[in-house]
Amino acid sequence: MALIDDFTQDRNLDEWHPVDEATARRKRADLERQIVIVDADLKKNERETQEIEIEKRRLKKEKERIRVDEEDLDKKSKKLDNDRRFLEEQLQNLRKQLKTLR
């Protein structure tokens, strides 16, 4: 907004004082330079935004992969727990059978 305010103030002053051609060229060149700078900043901002979006998508995919891996590990853990209980029961039954034979 400062550029617009400066331009408006300069324009108001110009109404009272005639502006020579060199001053007008200088102001035009200054505004064009500022436009180039702001345009470059905008493009840089857009590139950074795109990079962030790409990284977010990559992390989302990785998070999903990790979730699936965790579910697989949970299933394996439950299966191992069930197998362990079964083996403990089987061991206990075999020991009972052995005890009865003595």
Secondary structure as UniProt FT lines:
FT   HELIX           2..16
FT   HELIX           21..101
//
